Amino acid sequence: MEQPDLTLEHDQNMTMSDKSDSPEFRSLDKLEPILEFLYRRWWRVESLGLERIPSKSEGPCLIVGNQGSVFPWPALMLGHALAKRKQGARRIYVLADLESDLDARTRALLEGLGFLDWSSANMKTLFERGEAVAIFPEGISGLTKPFSRRYRLEEFDWTMLLPVVECGVEVYPVSFLGFDEINPVLDNFEVLSKLLKLPFYPVTPFFPWLPMPLNLVQLPVEVSMNVLKKADYDKVKSRDDLESVAKRLSFWLEGEIQAELNRMLRHRGI
Amino acid sequence: MANWSNLKTLAADPLDVFARRNPSFYERYAENEDQFGFDLATFARWEPVFRFLFEDYFKVETRGIENIPAEGRALLVGNHSGLLPMDGAMITVAMCNYHESPRRIRYLATDWFFKLPALADWVKKTGQVRATLKNAEALLAADELVGIYPEGVRGVGKTFDERYRVLDFHPGFVKIAIESQSPIIPVSTVGGDEIYPNFVNVRELARLVQMPFFPVTPGFPWLPFPLMFVPLPVRWMIHIHDPIDLGYEPERARDKKLVLKLAREIQYLIQKDLNSLLKRRKSVFTGWEESPVEEKVSNGAA
């Protein structure tokens, strides 16, 4: 599998509309008007605490969030919000378990949006370069979560936090409310997903029933995202301590994000 | 069909029947004068009713009952549910009938119960205690099992779409636990939030009749008197976790930051367990069909 070239730099003051040669964010520049429309008009995203995330000059950081259903919209919306913020605009890289047999076009698109394969080497390289990295430790089961369990976190994969604890970067939990209702997943059609070699085959009220463009409609739910206080964890170096610290950090992050989701839901009402 | 055998003894002399059925519980508390008004005769009269609910109606599955110590003090901390706080009663029944050394649990109940004359008496006699710091300390000093629902009344009045979403815990229970050096036993209960689906809380009416909340459920307040309190036959699960020994010096109880952090960790532990129990539940009315693999929830507070 070819790893993307991580040595290319992009200008830290670059805005979304600037032309850039960076291969990683190629597609983002093209999709910027669409993302802007989704962010402002379609989902009317409201963000809280965005200023907590440090700017590029202040060094690397990790952002941990809850996954939305079917499409990784939380990553894109957060990335857009951060790239558009008035002070300290920056890009984020998203590390996720991309399927190894993903077709080349999809992979190129994802890489163009800032998605990279999750590996501790990639993560450490990005931290060394002082980048902001986002992970969604629910993994693929976060994407397939049925509507009845919306905003109930799947167990976090704590191994994703090992390189984080090793590098000792700041960790910011983010709660995304709304993305689980954009595509209400009723069921996961496993037979078809195996047949079509897809990671999952969701059945929603629209997909796959309605004719082509209509079945891809994303409901215009009002979305909010809250960046929480940065998580506090012990800085350790020894191998054995790393594991227990990463486990505790993952437990803490999961609890913080879930508790904030509960609060947001209670506040929002229905 | 429901099994009514648990209710057959209702007409008989309750204390006598209870003494024969549960001698160790009887001996433990028969001669015992209680400063908070526990009355074994009242407890014995009502126990069959709740045992019927436990065994035949809700068909409660209890896991980890052996984690409650046979002797000595402990704090049971759980997620609150159910409009009528049935969850406490169910744990009491489990403790009375399914533990190798049956004990009573003293729940700290909200002031509201003690405002109504008849109810206050009943609540006291079945073992509940008015929730004050002093009472909790006295109970723990007497090596009792103390039950606390740190969500408080807000937790009972949750609406149906908020079910099994733990509200922020009041950190007082950690303070008490550190001060009295007692272990905390987290308890997660699934089922209680669905017995009375609460559509909406009518705040104005609640204020008018001075209730902590005024729910609107499929039955309440529409149906005639006793029927409005009939719960749905939901399958329950009570999961009692391993005891957590906090291991801090009593002086640390004044460290507000530490206390809040520990309270949050226990809250997160219970919420995480609720999420995983809900994920493995087959349906509301049939529950967990095959006995699920015991999954150790990683314990952040240890």
HADDOCK unambig.tbl for C-alpha pairs under 7 A between the chains (distance, minus, plus):
assign (segid A and resid 152 and name CA) (segid B and resid 275 and name CA) 6.23 0.50 0.50
assign (segid A and resid 248 and name CA) (segid B and resid 300 and name CA) 5.64 0.50 0.50
assign (segid A and resid 251 and name CA) (segid B and resid 300 and name CA) 6.40 0.50 0.50
assign (segid A and resid 255 and name CA) (segid B and resid 268 and name CA) 4.60 0.50 0.50
assign (segid A and resid 262 and name CA) (segid B and resid 165 and name CA) 5.90 0.50 0.50
